[in-house]
């Protein structure tokens, strides 16, 4: 089993960020609202404002990606710690 998951990760068959569940009704509604707000702002802004808005959205997206990555790393570390603790207790039995 361990070899299977390691092989799958190595060959790119498991891609954690593609398995995110961002299709909940609440998230869909929020996403639609963001889209509408960006469209409205784009109509109101001059060219400089549009560039600032685009940069803001790009930077926010990059920040979100980094936060998701750090969350994944933290979760992975916690999983390894739990596994280690479980194996240590098993040896004590």
PDB file with one MODEL, atoms N, CA, C and O in Angstrom:
MODEL        1
ATOM      1  N   UNK A   1       0.831  -1.200   0.000  1.00  0.00           N
ATOM      2  CA  UNK A   1       0.000   0.000   0.000  1.00  0.00           C
ATOM      3  C   UNK A   1       0.868   1.255   0.000  1.00  0.00           C
ATOM      4  O   UNK A   1       0.610   2.188  -0.761  1.00  0.00           O
ATOM      5  N   UNK A   2       1.913   1.282   0.864  1.00  0.00           N
ATOM      6  CA  UNK A   2       2.774   2.462   0.911  1.00  0.00           C
ATOM      7  C   UNK A   2       3.415   2.722  -0.444  1.00  0.00           C
ATOM      8  O   UNK A   2       3.508   3.864  -0.893  1.00  0.00           O
ATOM      9  N   UNK A   3       3.863   1.630  -1.098  1.00  0.00           N
ATOM     10  CA  UNK A   3       4.488   1.785  -2.398  1.00  0.00           C
ATOM     11  C   UNK A   3       3.499   2.358  -3.411  1.00  0.00           C
ATOM     12  O   UNK A   3       3.865   3.188  -4.244  1.00  0.00           O
ATOM     13  N   UNK A   4       2.256   1.916  -3.335  1.00  0.00           N
ATOM     14  CA  UNK A   4       1.255   2.420  -4.269  1.00  0.00           C
ATOM     15  C   UNK A   4       1.106   3.925  -4.161  1.00  0.00           C
ATOM     16  O   UNK A   4       1.117   4.629  -5.171  1.00  0.00           O
ATOM     17  N   UNK A   5       0.966   4.422  -2.938  1.00  0.00           N
ATOM     18  CA  UNK A   5       0.748   5.864  -2.777  1.00  0.00           C
ATOM     19  C   UNK A   5       1.999   6.647  -3.152  1.00  0.00           C
ATOM     20  O   UNK A   5       1.899   7.721  -3.746  1.00  0.00           O
ATOM     21  N   UNK A   6       3.172   6.125  -2.815  1.00  0.00           N
ATOM     22  CA  UNK A   6       4.414   6.807  -3.188  1.00  0.00           C
ATOM     23  C   UNK A   6       4.574   6.844  -4.703  1.00  0.00           C
ATOM     24  O   UNK A   6       4.970   7.867  -5.262  1.00  0.00           O
ATOM     25  N   UNK A   7       4.268   5.737  -5.365  1.00  0.00           N
ATOM     26  CA  UNK A   7       4.333   5.708  -6.825  1.00  0.00           C
ATOM     27  C   UNK A   7       3.336   6.680  -7.439  1.00  0.00           C
ATOM     28  O   UNK A   7       3.659   7.398  -8.385  1.00  0.00           O
ATOM     29  N   UNK A   8       2.133   6.699  -6.900  1.00  0.00           N
ATOM     30  CA  UNK A   8       1.100   7.578  -7.439  1.00  0.00           C
ATOM     31  C   UNK A   8       1.494   9.046  -7.292  1.00  0.00           C
ATOM     32  O   UNK A   8       1.292   9.844  -8.207  1.00  0.00           O
ATOM     33  N   UNK A   9       2.050   9.389  -6.152  1.00  0.00           N
ATOM     34  CA  UNK A   9       2.509  10.777  -5.961  1.00  0.00           C
ATOM     35  C   UNK A   9       3.667  11.075  -6.900  1.00  0.00           C
ATOM     36  O   UNK A   9       3.695  12.127  -7.539  1.00  0.00           O
ATOM     37  N   UNK A  10       4.623  10.158  -6.988  1.00  0.00           N
ATOM     38  CA  UNK A  10       5.803  10.359  -7.832  1.00  0.00           C
ATOM     39  C   UNK A  10       5.420  10.580  -9.295  1.00  0.00           C
ATOM     40  O   UNK A  10       5.954  11.470  -9.957  1.00  0.00           O
ATOM     41  N   UNK A  11       4.499   9.769  -9.786  1.00  0.00           N
ATOM     42  CA  UNK A  11       4.108   9.870 -11.188  1.00  0.00           C
ATOM     43  C   UNK A  11       2.993  10.892 -11.437  1.00  0.00           C
ATOM     44  O   UNK A  11       2.491  11.013 -12.554  1.00  0.00           O
ATOM     45  N   UNK A  12       2.617  11.616 -10.397  1.00  0.00           N
ATOM     46  CA  UNK A  12       1.643  12.682 -10.562  1.00  0.00           C
ATOM     47  C   UNK A  12       0.206  12.217 -10.696  1.00  0.00           C
ATOM     48  O   UNK A  12      -0.645  12.964 -11.178  1.00  0.00           O
ATOM     49  N   UNK A  13      -0.073  10.994 -10.275  1.00  0.00           N
ATOM     50  CA  UNK A  13      -1.452  10.504 -10.350  1.00  0.00           C
ATOM     51  C   UNK A  13      -2.306  11.044  -9.215  1.00  0.00           C
ATOM     52  O   UNK A  13      -3.528  11.141  -9.332  1.00  0.00           O
ATOM     53  N   UNK A  14      -1.654  11.393  -8.124  1.00  0.00           N
ATOM     54  CA  UNK A  14      -2.347  12.033  -7.003  1.00  0.00           C
ATOM     55  C   UNK A  14      -1.895  13.485  -6.979  1.00  0.00           C
ATOM     56  O   UNK A  14      -0.708  13.775  -6.826  1.00  0.00           O
ATOM     57  N   UNK A  15      -2.833  14.374  -7.128  1.00  0.00           N
ATOM     58  CA  UNK A  15      -2.549  15.807  -7.131  1.00  0.00           C
ATOM     59  C   UNK A  15      -3.484  16.445  -6.107  1.00  0.00           C
ATOM     60  O   UNK A  15      -4.624  16.781  -6.429  1.00  0.00           O
ATOM     61  N   UNK A  16      -2.995  16.617  -4.848  1.00  0.00           N
ATOM     62  CA  UNK A  16      -3.877  17.053  -3.763  1.00  0.00           C
ATOM     63  C   UNK A  16      -4.680  18.316  -4.055  1.00  0.00           C
ATOM     64  O   UNK A  16      -5.856  18.391  -3.699  1.00  0.00           O
ATOM     65  N   UNK A  17      -4.073  19.301  -4.690  1.00  0.00           N
ATOM     66  CA  UNK A  17      -4.800  20.554  -4.910  1.00  0.00           C
ATOM     67  C   UNK A  17      -5.920  20.400  -5.938  1.00  0.00           C
ATOM     68  O   UNK A  17      -6.792  21.265  -6.028  1.00  0.00           O
ATOM     69  N   UNK A  18      -5.912  19.327  -6.707  1.00  0.00           N
ATOM     70  CA  UNK A  18      -7.008  19.096  -7.653  1.00  0.00           C
ATOM     71  C   UNK A  18      -8.197  18.425  -6.978  1.00  0.00           C
ATOM     72  O   UNK A  18      -9.287  18.378  -7.549  1.00  0.00           O
ATOM     73  N   UNK A  19      -8.000  17.908  -5.775  1.00  0.00           N
ATOM     74  CA  UNK A  19      -9.064  17.210  -5.064  1.00  0.00           C
ATOM     75  C   UNK A  19      -9.839  18.121  -4.124  1.00  0.00           C
ATOM     76  O   UNK A  19     -10.674  17.649  -3.352  1.00  0.00           O
ATOM     77  N   UNK A  20      -9.575  19.399  -4.179  1.00  0.00           N
ATOM     78  CA  UNK A  20     -10.284  20.338  -3.301  1.00  0.00           C
ATOM     79  C   UNK A  20     -11.762  20.362  -3.645  1.00  0.00           C
ATOM     80  O   UNK A  20     -12.147  20.329  -4.814  1.00  0.00           O
ATOM     81  N   UNK A  21     -12.580  20.419  -2.604  1.00  0.00           N
ATOM     82  CA  UNK A  21     -14.024  20.492  -2.811  1.00  0.00           C
ATOM     83  C   UNK A  21     -14.462  21.947  -2.701  1.00  0.00           C
ATOM     84  O   UNK A  21     -14.835  22.418  -1.627  1.00  0.00           O
ATOM     85  N   UNK A  22     -14.411  22.643  -3.821  1.00  0.00           N
ATOM     86  CA  UNK A  22     -14.850  24.035  -3.804  1.00  0.00           C
ATOM     87  C   UNK A  22     -16.116  24.209  -4.647  1.00  0.00           C
ATOM     88  O   UNK A  22     -16.316  25.236  -5.297  1.00  0.00           O
ATOM     89  N   UNK A  23     -16.945  23.196  -4.618  1.00  0.00           N
ATOM     90  CA  UNK A  23     -18.188  23.242  -5.379  1.00  0.00           C
ATOM     91  C   UNK A  23     -19.412  23.211  -4.463  1.00  0.00           C
ATOM     92  O   UNK A  23     -20.503  22.851  -4.904  1.00  0.00           O
ATOM     93  N   UNK A  24     -19.242  23.581  -3.212  1.00  0.00           N
ATOM     94  CA  UNK A  24     -20.394  23.621  -2.315  1.00  0.00           C
ATOM     95  C   UNK A  24     -21.281  24.789  -2.719  1.00  0.00           C
ATOM     96  O   UNK A  24     -20.793  25.749  -3.314  1.00  0.00           O
ATOM     97  N   UNK A  25     -22.561  24.730  -2.413  1.00  0.00           N
ATOM     98  CA  UNK A  25     -23.457  25.840  -2.770  1.00  0.00           C
ATOM     99  C   UNK A  25     -23.000  27.179  -2.194  1.00  0.00           C
ATOM    100  O   UNK A  25     -23.110  28.215  -2.850  1.00  0.00           O
ATOM    101  N   UNK A  26     -22.485  27.151  -0.958  1.00  0.00           N
ATOM    102  CA  UNK A  26     -22.022  28.399  -0.340  1.00  0.00           C
ATOM    103  C   UNK A  26     -20.826  28.972  -1.095  1.00  0.00           C
ATOM    104  O   UNK A  26     -20.733  30.180  -1.310  1.00  0.00           O
ATOM    105  N   UNK A  27     -19.926  28.099  -1.488  1.00  0.00           N
ATOM    106  CA  UNK A  27     -18.745  28.562  -2.213  1.00  0.00           C
ATOM    107  C   UNK A  27     -19.108  29.035  -3.617  1.00  0.00           C
ATOM    108  O   UNK A  27     -18.545  30.010  -4.116  1.00  0.00           O
ATOM    109  N   UNK A  28     -20.038  28.349  -4.240  1.00  0.00           N
ATOM    110  CA  UNK A  28     -20.505  28.765  -5.578  1.00  0.00           C
ATOM    111  C   UNK A  28     -21.130  30.158  -5.503  1.00  0.00           C
ATOM    112  O   UNK A  28     -20.886  31.006  -6.361  1.00  0.00           O
ATOM    113  N   UNK A  29     -21.938  30.381  -4.469  1.00  0.00           N
ATOM    114  CA  UNK A  29     -22.595  31.679  -4.304  1.00  0.00           C
ATOM    115  C   UNK A  29     -21.554  32.772  -4.061  1.00  0.00           C
ATOM    116  O   UNK A  29     -21.628  33.849  -4.653  1.00  0.00           O
ATOM    117  N   UNK A  30     -20.603  32.496  -3.203  1.00  0.00           N
ATOM    118  CA  UNK A  30     -19.552  33.471  -2.911  1.00  0.00           C
ATOM    119  C   UNK A  30     -18.728  33.763  -4.164  1.00  0.00           C
ATOM    120  O   UNK A  30     -18.401  34.916  -4.446  1.00  0.00           O
ATOM    121  N   UNK A  31     -18.401  32.729  -4.900  1.00  0.00           N
ATOM    122  CA  UNK A  31     -17.629  32.882  -6.136  1.00  0.00           C
ATOM    123  C   UNK A  31     -18.381  33.751  -7.139  1.00  0.00           C
ATOM    124  O   UNK A  31     -17.789  34.617  -7.782  1.00  0.00           O
ATOM    125  N   UNK A  32     -19.666  33.523  -7.269  1.00  0.00           N
ATOM    126  CA  UNK A  32     -20.486  34.321  -8.184  1.00  0.00           C
ATOM    127  C   UNK A  32     -20.520  35.784  -7.750  1.00  0.00           C
ATOM    128  O   UNK A  32     -20.456  36.686  -8.586  1.00  0.00           O
ATOM    129  N   UNK A  33     -20.620  36.014  -6.451  1.00  0.00           N
ATOM    130  CA  UNK A  33     -20.638  37.383  -5.933  1.00  0.00           C
ATOM    131  C   UNK A  33     -19.309  38.088  -6.205  1.00  0.00           C
ATOM    132  O   UNK A  33     -19.285  39.258  -6.588  1.00  0.00           O
ATOM    133  N   UNK A  34     -18.219  37.375  -6.006  1.00  0.00           N
ATOM    134  CA  UNK A  34     -16.898  37.949  -6.298  1.00  0.00           C
ATOM    135  C   UNK A  34     -16.808  38.312  -7.777  1.00  0.00           C
ATOM    136  O   UNK A  34     -16.346  39.398  -8.129  1.00  0.00           O
ATOM    137  N   UNK A  35     -17.245  37.409  -8.630  1.00  0.00           N
ATOM    138  CA  UNK A  35     -17.213  37.664 -10.071  1.00  0.00           C
ATOM    139  C   UNK A  35     -18.014  38.919 -10.423  1.00  0.00           C
ATOM    140  O   UNK A  35     -17.538  39.779 -11.164  1.00  0.00           O
ATOM    141  N   UNK A  36     -19.222  39.016  -9.892  1.00  0.00           N
ATOM    142  CA  UNK A  36     -20.067  40.183 -10.173  1.00  0.00           C
ATOM    143  C   UNK A  36     -19.426  41.472  -9.663  1.00  0.00           C
ATOM    144  O   UNK A  36     -19.465  42.500 -10.340  1.00  0.00           O
ATOM    145  N   UNK A  37     -18.841  41.417  -8.477  1.00  0.00           N
ATOM    146  CA  UNK A  37     -18.206  42.606  -7.903  1.00  0.00           C
ATOM    147  C   UNK A  37     -16.999  43.047  -8.731  1.00  0.00           C
ATOM    148  O   UNK A  37     -16.795  44.239  -8.959  1.00  0.00           O
ATOM    149  N   UNK A  38     -16.209  42.081  -9.176  1.00  0.00           N
ATOM    150  CA  UNK A  38     -15.037  42.412 -10.003  1.00  0.00           C
ATOM    151  C   UNK A  38     -15.495  43.020 -11.325  1.00  0.00           C
ATOM    152  O   UNK A  38     -14.907  43.991 -11.803  1.00  0.00           O
ATOM    153  N   UNK A  39     -16.531  42.456 -11.909  1.00  0.00           N
ATOM    154  CA  UNK A  39     -17.051  43.006 -13.159  1.00  0.00           C
ATOM    155  C   UNK A  39     -17.523  44.449 -12.966  1.00  0.00           C
ATOM    156  O   UNK A  39     -17.242  45.317 -13.793  1.00  0.00           O
ATOM    157  N   UNK A  40     -18.232  44.693 -11.884  1.00  0.00           N
ATOM    158  CA  UNK A  40     -18.745  46.047 -11.599  1.00  0.00           C
ATOM    159  C   UNK A  40     -17.593  47.017 -11.358  1.00  0.00           C
ATOM    160  O   UNK A  40     -17.594  48.127 -11.890  1.00  0.00           O
ATOM    161  N   UNK A  41     -16.612  46.602 -10.560  1.00  0.00           N
ATOM    162  CA  UNK A  41     -15.452  47.460 -10.305  1.00  0.00           C
ATOM    163  C   UNK A  41     -14.707  47.774 -11.600  1.00  0.00           C
ATOM    164  O   UNK A  41     -14.275  48.907 -11.815  1.00  0.00           O
ATOM    165  N   UNK A  42     -14.561  46.773 -12.452  1.00  0.00           N
ATOM    166  CA  UNK A  42     -13.855  46.956 -13.723  1.00  0.00           C
ATOM    167  C   UNK A  42     -14.538  48.035 -14.563  1.00  0.00           C
ATOM    168  O   UNK A  42     -13.864  48.824 -15.225  1.00  0.00           O
ATOM    169  N   UNK A  43     -15.866  48.073 -14.540  1.00  0.00           N
ATOM    170  CA  UNK A  43     -16.614  49.083 -15.279  1.00  0.00           C
ATOM    171  C   UNK A  43     -16.393  50.481 -14.709  1.00  0.00           C
ATOM    172  O   UNK A  43     -16.378  51.464 -15.450  1.00  0.00           O
ATOM    173  N   UNK A  44     -16.223  50.565 -13.396  1.00  0.00           N
ATOM    174  CA  UNK A  44     -16.093  51.863 -12.734  1.00  0.00           C
ATOM    175  C   UNK A  44     -14.683  52.449 -12.774  1.00  0.00           C
ATOM    176  O   UNK A  44     -14.508  53.662 -12.664  1.00  0.00           O
ATOM    177  N   UNK A  45     -13.684  51.589 -12.932  1.00  0.00           N
ATOM    178  CA  UNK A  45     -12.294  52.037 -12.817  1.00  0.00           C
ATOM    179  C   UNK A  45     -11.715  52.527 -14.138  1.00  0.00           C
ATOM    180  O   UNK A  45     -12.116  52.091 -15.218  1.00  0.00           O
ATOM    181  N   UNK A  46     -10.753  53.455 -14.018  1.00  0.00           N
ATOM    182  CA  UNK A  46      -9.986  53.851 -15.189  1.00  0.00           C
ATOM    183  C   UNK A  46      -8.898  52.799 -15.422  1.00  0.00           C
ATOM    184  O   UNK A  46      -8.841  51.806 -14.696  1.00  0.00           O
ATOM    185  N   UNK A  47      -8.040  52.999 -16.416  1.00  0.00           N
ATOM    186  CA  UNK A  47      -7.020  51.990 -16.767  1.00  0.00           C
ATOM    187  C   UNK A  47      -6.059  51.720 -15.611  1.00  0.00           C
ATOM    188  O   UNK A  47      -5.709  50.567 -15.356  1.00  0.00           O
ATOM    189  N   UNK A  48      -5.626  52.779 -14.902  1.00  0.00           N
ATOM    190  CA  UNK A  48      -4.727  52.571 -13.756  1.00  0.00           C
ATOM    191  C   UNK A  48      -5.427  51.767 -12.660  1.00  0.00           C
ATOM    192  O   UNK A  48      -4.828  50.873 -12.063  1.00  0.00           O
ATOM    193  N   UNK A  49      -6.670  52.081 -12.403  1.00  0.00           N
ATOM    194  CA  UNK A  49      -7.435  51.350 -11.399  1.00  0.00           C
ATOM    195  C   UNK A  49      -7.608  49.885 -11.769  1.00  0.00           C
ATOM    196  O   UNK A  49      -7.550  49.005 -10.910  1.00  0.00           O
ATOM    197  N   UNK A  50      -7.824  49.628 -13.073  1.00  0.00           N
ATOM    198  CA  UNK A  50      -7.968  48.251 -13.538  1.00  0.00           C
ATOM    199  C   UNK A  50      -6.676  47.469 -13.338  1.00  0.00           C
ATOM    200  O   UNK A  50      -6.707  46.295 -12.970  1.00  0.00           O
ATOM    201  N   UNK A  51      -5.539  48.122 -13.580  1.00  0.00           N
ATOM    202  CA  UNK A  51      -4.245  47.462 -13.377  1.00  0.00           C
ATOM    203  C   UNK A  51      -4.029  47.145 -11.899  1.00  0.00           C
ATOM    204  O   UNK A  51      -3.527  46.075 -11.553  1.00  0.00           O
ATOM    205  N   UNK A  52      -4.408  48.073 -11.039  1.00  0.00           N
ATOM    206  CA  UNK A  52      -4.273  47.844  -9.596  1.00  0.00           C
ATOM    207  C   UNK A  52      -5.182  46.699  -9.159  1.00  0.00           C
ATOM    208  O   UNK A  52      -4.766  45.837  -8.386  1.00  0.00           O
ATOM    209  N   UNK A  53      -6.412  46.687  -9.647  1.00  0.00           N
ATOM    210  CA  UNK A  53      -7.346  45.620  -9.303  1.00  0.00           C
ATOM    211  C   UNK A  53      -6.817  44.267  -9.782  1.00  0.00           C
ATOM    212  O   UNK A  53      -6.898  43.278  -9.052  1.00  0.00           O
ATOM    213  N   UNK A  54      -6.282  44.218 -10.992  1.00  0.00           N
ATOM    214  CA  UNK A  54      -5.737  42.970 -11.517  1.00  0.00           C
ATOM    215  C   UNK A  54      -4.550  42.497 -10.676  1.00  0.00           C
ATOM    216  O   UNK A  54      -4.440  41.310 -10.366  1.00  0.00           O
ATOM    217  N   UNK A  55      -3.668  43.422 -10.309  1.00  0.00           N
ATOM    218  CA  UNK A  55      -2.520  43.078  -9.470  1.00  0.00           C
ATOM    219  C   UNK A  55      -2.988  42.587  -8.099  1.00  0.00           C
ATOM    220  O   UNK A  55      -2.441  41.624  -7.560  1.00  0.00           O
ATOM    221  N   UNK A  56      -3.990  43.244  -7.545  1.00  0.00           N
ATOM    222  CA  UNK A  56      -4.554  42.845  -6.264  1.00  0.00           C
ATOM    223  C   UNK A  56      -5.101  41.415  -6.331  1.00  0.00           C
ATOM    224  O   UNK A  56      -4.850  40.604  -5.439  1.00  0.00           O
ATOM    225  N   UNK A  57      -5.842  41.119  -7.389  1.00  0.00           N
ATOM    226  CA  UNK A  57      -6.415  39.776  -7.528  1.00  0.00           C
ATOM    227  C   UNK A  57      -5.321  38.723  -7.735  1.00  0.00           C
ATOM    228  O   UNK A  57      -5.407  37.623  -7.190  1.00  0.00           O
ATOM    229  N   UNK A  58      -4.295  39.059  -8.521  1.00  0.00           N
ATOM    230  CA  UNK A  58      -3.182  38.126  -8.736  1.00  0.00           C
ATOM    231  C   UNK A  58      -2.444  37.851  -7.425  1.00  0.00           C
ATOM    232  O   UNK A  58      -2.135  36.703  -7.104  1.00  0.00           O
ATOM    233  N   UNK A  59      -2.166  38.918  -6.675  1.00  0.00           N
ATOM    234  CA  UNK A  59      -1.461  38.754  -5.403  1.00  0.00           C
ATOM    235  C   UNK A  59      -2.302  37.971  -4.404  1.00  0.00           C
ATOM    236  O   UNK A  59      -1.770  37.146  -3.662  1.00  0.00           O
ATOM    237  N   UNK A  60      -3.600  38.217  -4.374  1.00  0.00           N
ATOM    238  CA  UNK A  60      -4.496  37.484  -3.471  1.00  0.00           C
ATOM    239  C   UNK A  60      -4.520  36.006  -3.844  1.00  0.00           C
ATOM    240  O   UNK A  60      -4.523  35.140  -2.968  1.00  0.00           O
ATOM    241  N   UNK A  61      -4.538  35.722  -5.128  1.00  0.00           N
ATOM    242  CA  UNK A  61      -4.533  34.340  -5.594  1.00  0.00           C
ATOM    243  C   UNK A  61      -3.233  33.638  -5.207  1.00  0.00           C
ATOM    244  O   UNK A  61      -3.249  32.488  -4.769  1.00  0.00           O
ATOM    245  N   UNK A  62      -2.120  34.327  -5.369  1.00  0.00           N
ATOM    246  CA  UNK A  62      -0.816  33.764  -4.990  1.00  0.00           C
ATOM    247  C   UNK A  62      -0.759  33.508  -3.489  1.00  0.00           C
ATOM    248  O   UNK A  62      -0.277  32.461  -3.056  1.00  0.00           O
ATOM    249  N   UNK A  63      -1.244  34.449  -2.701  1.00  0.00           N
ATOM    250  CA  UNK A  63      -1.270  34.291  -1.252  1.00  0.00           C
ATOM    251  C   UNK A  63      -2.130  33.091  -0.855  1.00  0.00           C
ATOM    252  O   UNK A  63      -1.740  32.298   0.002  1.00  0.00           O
ATOM    253  N   UNK A  64      -3.288  32.962  -1.476  1.00  0.00           N
ATOM    254  CA  UNK A  64      -4.174  31.838  -1.183  1.00  0.00           C
ATOM    255  C   UNK A  64      -3.500  30.511  -1.524  1.00  0.00           C
ATOM    256  O   UNK A  64      -3.608  29.549  -0.763  1.00  0.00           O
ATOM    257  N   UNK A  65      -2.810  30.452  -2.655  1.00  0.00           N
ATOM    258  CA  UNK A  65      -2.103  29.225  -3.044  1.00  0.00           C
ATOM    259  C   UNK A  65      -1.035  28.865  -2.017  1.00  0.00           C
ATOM    260  O   UNK A  65      -0.878  27.697  -1.660  1.00  0.00           O
ATOM    261  N   UNK A  66      -0.305  29.864  -1.545  1.00  0.00           N
ATOM    262  CA  UNK A  66       0.735  29.615  -0.544  1.00  0.00           C
ATOM    263  C   UNK A  66       0.124  29.155   0.774  1.00  0.00           C
ATOM    264  O   UNK A  66       0.675  28.276   1.438  1.00  0.00           O
ATOM    265  N   UNK A  67      -1.004  29.736   1.159  1.00  0.00           N
ATOM    266  CA  UNK A  67      -1.669  29.333   2.395  1.00  0.00           C
ATOM    267  C   UNK A  67      -2.181  27.894   2.294  1.00  0.00           C
ATOM    268  O   UNK A  67      -2.083  27.133   3.257  1.00  0.00           O
ATOM    269  N   UNK A  68      -2.715  27.527   1.156  1.00  0.00           N
ATOM    270  CA  UNK A  68      -3.201  26.165   0.951  1.00  0.00           C
ATOM    271  C   UNK A  68      -2.037  25.184   1.023  1.00  0.00           C
ATOM    272  O   UNK A  68      -2.156  24.121   1.632  1.00  0.00           O
ATOM    273  N   UNK A  69      -0.917  25.537   0.405  1.00  0.00           N
ATOM    274  CA  UNK A  69       0.269  24.693   0.452  1.00  0.00           C
ATOM    275  C   UNK A  69       0.743  24.492   1.883  1.00  0.00           C
ATOM    276  O   UNK A  69       1.053  23.370   2.284  1.00  0.00           O
ATOM    277  N   UNK A  70       0.800  25.575   2.657  1.00  0.00           N
ATOM    278  CA  UNK A  70       1.237  25.468   4.050  1.00  0.00           C
ATOM    279  C   UNK A  70       0.257  24.627   4.867  1.00  0.00           C
ATOM    280  O   UNK A  70       0.678  23.866   5.738  1.00  0.00           O
ATOM    281  N   UNK A  71      -1.025  24.754   4.601  1.00  0.00           N
ATOM    282  CA  UNK A  71      -2.027  23.926   5.272  1.00  0.00           C
ATOM    283  C   UNK A  71      -1.845  22.451   4.943  1.00  0.00           C
ATOM    284  O   UNK A  71      -1.983  21.589   5.811  1.00  0.00           O
ATOM    285  N   UNK A  72      -1.535  22.171   3.685  1.00  0.00           N
ATOM    286  CA  UNK A  72      -1.279  20.795   3.269  1.00  0.00           C
ATOM    287  C   UNK A  72      -0.057  20.236   4.003  1.00  0.00           C
ATOM    288  O   UNK A  72      -0.086  19.115   4.512  1.00  0.00           O
ATOM    289  N   UNK A  73       1.010  21.028   4.049  1.00  0.00           N
ATOM    290  CA  UNK A  73       2.226  20.591   4.747  1.00  0.00           C
ATOM    291  C   UNK A  73       1.944  20.333   6.224  1.00  0.00           C
ATOM    292  O   UNK A  73       2.381  19.322   6.775  1.00  0.00           O
ATOM    293  N   UNK A  74       1.218  21.242   6.861  1.00  0.00           N
ATOM    294  CA  UNK A  74       0.888  21.071   8.276  1.00  0.00           C
ATOM    295  C   UNK A  74       0.062  19.808   8.489  1.00  0.00           C
ATOM    296  O   UNK A  74       0.317  19.052   9.427  1.00  0.00           O
ATOM    297  N   UNK A  75      -0.915  19.574   7.636  1.00  0.00           N
ATOM    298  CA  UNK A  75      -1.745  18.383   7.743  1.00  0.00           C
ATOM    299  C   UNK A  75      -0.941  17.110   7.530  1.00  0.00           C
ATOM    300  O   UNK A  75      -1.153  16.110   8.215  1.00  0.00           O
ATOM    301  N   UNK A  76      -0.027  17.151   6.587  1.00  0.00           N
ATOM    302  CA  UNK A  76       0.820  15.987   6.324  1.00  0.00           C
ATOM    303  C   UNK A  76       1.706  15.695   7.532  1.00  0.00           C
ATOM    304  O   UNK A  76       1.829  14.548   7.961  1.00  0.00           O
ATOM    305  N   UNK A  77       2.322  16.745   8.076  1.00  0.00           N
ATOM    306  CA  UNK A  77       3.173  16.570   9.264  1.00  0.00           C
ATOM    307  C   UNK A  77       2.366  15.991  10.421  1.00  0.00           C
ATOM    308  O   UNK A  77       2.839  15.088  11.111  1.00  0.00           O
ATOM    309  N   UNK A  78       1.178  16.490  10.637  1.00  0.00           N
ATOM    310  CA  UNK A  78       0.326  15.986  11.711  1.00  0.00           C
ATOM    311  C   UNK A  78      -0.005  14.511  11.479  1.00  0.00           C
ATOM    312  O   UNK A  78       0.009  13.715  12.418  1.00  0.00           O
ATOM    313  N   UNK A  79      -0.299  14.152  10.246  1.00  0.00           N
ATOM    314  CA  UNK A  79      -0.582  12.757   9.923  1.00  0.00           C
ATOM    315  C   UNK A  79       0.605  11.851  10.216  1.00  0.00           C
ATOM    316  O   UNK A  79       0.445  10.749  10.740  1.00  0.00           O
ATOM    317  N   UNK A  80       1.790  12.324   9.875  1.00  0.00           N
ATOM    318  CA  UNK A  80       2.999  11.541  10.161  1.00  0.00           C
ATOM    319  C   UNK A  80       3.203  11.417  11.668  1.00  0.00           C
ATOM    320  O   UNK A  80       3.562  10.345  12.155  1.00  0.00           O
ATOM    321  N   UNK A  81       2.980  12.488  12.404  1.00  0.00           N
ATOM    322  CA  UNK A  81       3.123  12.446  13.864  1.00  0.00           C
ATOM    323  C   UNK A  81       2.117  11.470  14.477  1.00  0.00           C
ATOM    324  O   UNK A  81       2.461  10.707  15.380  1.00  0.00           O
ATOM    325  N   UNK A  82       0.877  11.492  13.989  1.00  0.00           N
ATOM    326  CA  UNK A  82      -0.136  10.562  14.491  1.00  0.00           C
ATOM    327  C   UNK A  82       0.243   9.115  14.178  1.00  0.00           C
ATOM    328  O   UNK A  82       0.088   8.232  15.022  1.00  0.00           O
ATOM    329  N   UNK A  83       0.734   8.878  12.980  1.00  0.00           N
ATOM    330  CA  UNK A  83       1.160   7.535  12.595  1.00  0.00           C
ATOM    331  C   UNK A  83       2.310   7.071  13.475  1.00  0.00           C
ATOM    332  O   UNK A  83       2.313   5.936  13.952  1.00  0.00           O
ATOM    333  N   UNK A  84       3.283   7.944  13.691  1.00  0.00           N
ATOM    334  CA  UNK A  84       4.428   7.617  14.542  1.00  0.00           C
ATOM    335  C   UNK A  84       3.968   7.302  15.959  1.00  0.00           C
ATOM    336  O   UNK A  84       4.419   6.324  16.555  1.00  0.00           O
ATOM    337  N   UNK A  85       3.084   8.114  16.495  1.00  0.00           N
ATOM    338  CA  UNK A  85       2.567   7.881  17.847  1.00  0.00           C
ATOM    339  C   UNK A  85       1.823   6.547  17.906  1.00  0.00           C
ATOM    340  O   UNK A  85       1.956   5.805  18.879  1.00  0.00           O
ATOM    341  N   UNK A  86       1.054   6.246  16.887  1.00  0.00           N
ATOM    342  CA  UNK A  86       0.330   4.981  16.852  1.00  0.00           C
ATOM    343  C   UNK A  86       1.262   3.785  16.784  1.00  0.00           C
ATOM    344  O   UNK A  86       1.022   2.762  17.425  1.00  0.00           O
ATOM    345  N   UNK A  87       2.317   3.918  16.012  1.00  0.00           N
ATOM    346  CA  UNK A  87       3.284   2.818  15.907  1.00  0.00           C
ATOM    347  C   UNK A  87       4.068   2.646  17.203  1.00  0.00           C
ATOM    348  O   UNK A  87       4.376   1.520  17.595  1.00  0.00           O
ATOM    349  N   UNK A  88       4.394   3.747  17.868  1.00  0.00           N
ATOM    350  CA  UNK A  88       5.112   3.670  19.146  1.00  0.00           C
ATOM    351  C   UNK A  88       4.255   2.955  20.181  1.00  0.00           C
ATOM    352  O   UNK A  88       4.757   2.100  20.911  1.00  0.00           O
ATOM    353  N   UNK A  89       2.986   3.287  20.255  1.00  0.00           N
ATOM    354  CA  UNK A  89       2.075   2.642  21.202  1.00  0.00           C
ATOM    355  C   UNK A  89       1.882   1.175  20.872  1.00  0.00           C
ATOM    356  O   UNK A  89       1.727   0.357  21.779  1.00  0.00           O
ATOM    357  N   UNK A  90       1.888   0.828  19.611  1.00  0.00           N
ATOM    358  CA  UNK A  90       1.726  -0.567  19.196  1.00  0.00           C
ATOM    359  C   UNK A  90       2.896  -1.401  19.705  1.00  0.00           C
ATOM    360  O   UNK A  90       2.707  -2.536  20.141  1.00  0.00           O
ATOM    361  N   UNK A  91       4.099  -0.845  19.650  1.00  0.00           N
ATOM    362  CA  UNK A  91       5.283  -1.548  20.109  1.00  0.00           C
ATOM    363  C   UNK A  91       5.288  -1.731  21.618  1.00  0.00           C
ATOM    364  O   UNK A  91       5.935  -2.651  22.118  1.00  0.00           O
ATOM    365  N   UNK A  92       4.581  -0.877  22.360  1.00  0.00           N
ATOM    366  CA  UNK A  92       4.533  -0.966  23.817  1.00  0.00           C
ATOM    367  C   UNK A  92       3.567  -2.040  24.296  1.00  0.00           C
ATOM    368  O   UNK A  92       3.645  -2.484  25.442  1.00  0.00           O
ATOM    369  N   UNK A  93       2.652  -2.460  23.419  1.00  0.00           N
ATOM    370  CA  UNK A  93       1.655  -3.468  23.819  1.00  0.00           C
ATOM    371  C   UNK A  93       2.287  -4.781  23.980  1.00  0.00           C
ATOM    372  O   UNK A  93       1.611  -5.754  24.313  1.00  0.00           O
TER     373      UNK A  93
ENDMDL
END
